[in-house]
Amino acid sequence: MLTHWFLAAVHLLAFALGFWAVLVRGTAFRRLADGAAEVRGVLMADNIWGISAVVLLISGGVRAFGGYEKGTDYYLHQPLFHLKMTLFVLILLLEIAPMVTLIKWRIALARKMAIDTGRAKLFARISHIEALLVLLMVVAATGMARGVMLG
């Protein structure tokens, strides 16, 4: 019982931390585009966003397919689970361009080279869309926890 509780708590806290981090990253991108912030703020928020995404993936995978919670069969036949995973995949797809760019920024900074912040406003918008998708994932998760079946 304690393991179930621990996994659920870690999963929910990762949602909260991820939501906060991607919002902060989006705001930092926006401020960077306006010349009012430093790159380090974007990178720090991105680190936290990435860590929370990994924790979400691992804790969610263990909960759904590791013999905890309602069991694999429940999740595979639960439409809200499919919605939640679709939202997760959308986040991953949206994350490709910012992730590649931020990796390049980290390399450039390590080499003491200039970085191109030309797409910072776009990445701010993407980050805020991702935050919305995280919220929608939480809504789907609460429906799954209550056994809501769509259709």
C-alpha positions in Angstrom: 0.0 0.0 0.0 2.8 2.4 0.8 4.5 1.7 -2.5 1.2 2.6 -4.4 0.9 5.8 -2.4 4.6 6.7 -2.9 4.4 6.1 -6.7 1.1 8.1 -7.0 2.7 11.0 -4.9 5.9 11.0 -7.0 3.8 11.0 -10.2 1.6 13.9 -9.1 4.5 15.9 -7.8 6.3 15.4 -11.2 3.2 16.8 -12.9 3.2 19.9 -10.7 6.9 20.4 -11.0 6.8 19.9 -14.8 3.9 22.3 -15.2 5.8 25.0 -13.1 9.1 24.4 -15.0 7.6 24.6 -18.5 5.7 27.8 -17.6 8.9 29.3 -16.1 10.8 28.2 -19.2 8.2 29.8 -21.5 8.4 33.0 -19.5 12.2 33.0 -19.6 12.1 32.5 -23.3 9.7 35.4 -23.7 11.9 37.7 -21.5 15.0 36.5 -23.4 13.3 37.5 -26.7 12.6 40.9 -25.2 16.2 41.3 -24.1 15.2 41.3 -20.4 16.6 37.9 -19.3 19.7 35.7 -19.5 20.0 32.3 -21.2 20.8 30.6 -17.9 17.2 31.0 -16.6 15.9 29.3 -19.7 18.4 26.5 -19.3 17.7 26.0 -15.6 14.0 25.8 -16.1 14.6 23.4 -19.0 16.6 21.1 -16.8 13.8 20.9 -14.3 11.3 20.4 -17.1 13.4 17.5 -18.5 13.9 15.8 -15.1 10.2 16.0 -14.3 9.3 14.5 -17.8 11.6 11.6 -17.1 10.1 11.1 -13.6 6.6 11.2 -15.1 7.5 8.6 -17.7 9.1 6.3 -15.3 6.6 6.6 -12.4 3.7 6.4 -14.9 5.1 3.4 -16.6 5.7 1.6 -13.3 2.2 2.5 -12.1 0.4 1.4 -15.3 2.5 -1.6 -16.3 4.5 -2.7 -13.2 1.7 -4.5 -11.4 0.6 -1.4 -9.4 -2.7 0.5 -9.4 -5.5 -0.9 -11.6 -3.4 -3.1 -13.9 -2.3 -3.1 -17.5 -5.6 -4.3 -18.8 -7.5 -1.4 -17.3 -5.1 1.2 -18.7 -5.0 -0.4 -22.2 -8.8 -0.3 -22.4 -9.3 3.1 -20.8 -10.0 5.9 -23.3 -8.7 8.5 -21.0 -5.4 6.7 -20.7 -5.1 6.8 -24.5 -5.9 10.6 -24.4 -3.3 11.1 -21.7 -0.7 9.2 -23.8 -1.7 11.2 -27.0 -1.2 14.4 -25.1 2.2 13.2 -23.9 3.3 12.3 -27.4 2.1 15.8 -28.6 4.3 17.3 -25.9 7.3 15.2 -27.0 6.7 16.3 -30.7 6.5 19.9 -29.7 9.6 19.6 -27.6 11.9 18.5 -30.4 12.8 21.9 -31.7 13.3 23.6 -28.3 15.3 20.6 -27.1 17.6 20.5 -30.1 18.1 24.3 -29.9 18.8 24.2 -26.2 21.4 21.4 -26.6 23.1 23.6 -29.2 23.0 26.6 -26.8 24.6 24.5 -24.1 27.4 23.4 -26.4 27.9 27.0 -27.6 28.0 28.4 -24.1 30.5 25.7 -23.1 32.7 26.8 -26.0 32.2 30.5 -25.1 30.4 31.1 -28.5 27.4 33.3 -29.2 23.9 31.7 -29.4 21.0 32.5 -31.7 18.0 33.6 -29.7 15.9 34.4 -32.8 13.3 31.7 -32.1 12.9 32.5 -28.4 9.4 33.8 -28.9 8.3 30.7 -30.8 9.8 28.5 -28.0 8.0 30.6 -25.4 4.7 29.9 -27.2 5.5 26.2 -27.5 6.4 26.0 -23.8 3.1 27.6 -22.9 1.2 25.2 -25.2 3.0 22.3 -23.5 1.9 23.6 -20.1 -1.7 23.5 -21.3 -1.2 20.0 -22.5 0.2 19.0 -19.1 -2.9 20.4 -17.4 -5.1 18.4 -19.8 -3.1 15.3 -18.9 -3.9 15.9 -15.2 -7.6 16.2 -16.1 -7.5 12.9 -18.0 -5.6 11.3 -15.1 -8.2 12.3 -12.6 -10.9 10.9 -14.8 -8.9 7.6 -15.0 -8.5 7.5 -11.2 -12.3 7.8 -10.9 -13.0 5.1 -13.5 -14.6 7.5 -15.9 -15.2 5.8 -19.3 -15.9 8.0 -22.3 -18.1 6.9 -25.1 
